[in-house]
């Protein structure tokens, strides 16, 4: 998991759960540090342990917490990854850019990012099928909701299981979207 995720979580906790200490959560998760470099990779398990500790301490449903965190993370990522965002003018541009970044991460052996598959459902509507071995479906949905709000785009989210994995299908109404 990229250090940017940990830093985004620290900001999220400070903003939404001021009674909770990110440092204490890192300690409860048995991590050696509470400082994370933006472009450094850390074990996925460390992140999920912090999220579980936060859910336990705040008595929040973990899927709802992941989704809330995802909604707020979009703005933070847009700021820190502004170089990537410079040419992004729509939700379709964003999804295309994220898919390319994930492809590069996998190609360079830096991790196993989620898969995004695209299909035109009808004129002006596209479906994105999301799958991840890391079980970050709720985070992805929150990120998508945050991005849709940012780009003022209508998004309808549907979820279903296929072949034992949760596959999320999203219909996006955005005529300018580029199909990858």
Helices and strands as residue ranges (DSSP letters): H 3-16, H 22-28, H 44-58, H 62-80, H 82-85, H 91-107, E 115-122, E 125-131, H 137-151, E 154-162, E 165-173
